[in-house]
C-alpha cells in the first residue's frame, strides 16, 4: 500500500510539473513585450507556494491552482461561447 501511495504522489507531482511547464510556456508566448518578467513572476509564485504552503496535499493543490485550468469559455467578437 505504501508503494502505491508513493507512486500516486510521484505521478501527481510529475503531472503538476508538466502542467507548470506548459503554463510557463503559455505565459512566455502570450506576453511578448514582458515575456521574461511575466514568466519569471510565475516561477517565483510557484516556488513561494511550494516553500511556504504547509501540507503535502495543499502544496500540490497550490501548484495545480497556479497553472490554472483550461479556459471554460472563449470570447469571440464580444459573445461568450461555452466550450465543451
C-alpha positions, 0 to 999 in steps of 0.5 A: 500500500505504501508503494502505491501511495508513493507512486500516486504522489510521484505521478501527481507531482510529475503531472503538476510539473508538466502542467507548470511547464506548459503554463510557463510556456503559455505565459512566455508566448502570450506576453511578448513585450514582458515575456521574461518578467511575466514568466519569471513572476510565475516561477517565483509564485510557484516556488513561494507556494511550494516553500511556504504552503504547509501540507503535502496535499495543499502544496500540490493543490497550490501548484495545480491552482497556479497553472490554472485550468483550461479556459471554460469559455472563449470570447469571440467578437464580444459573445461568450461561447461555452466550450465543451 
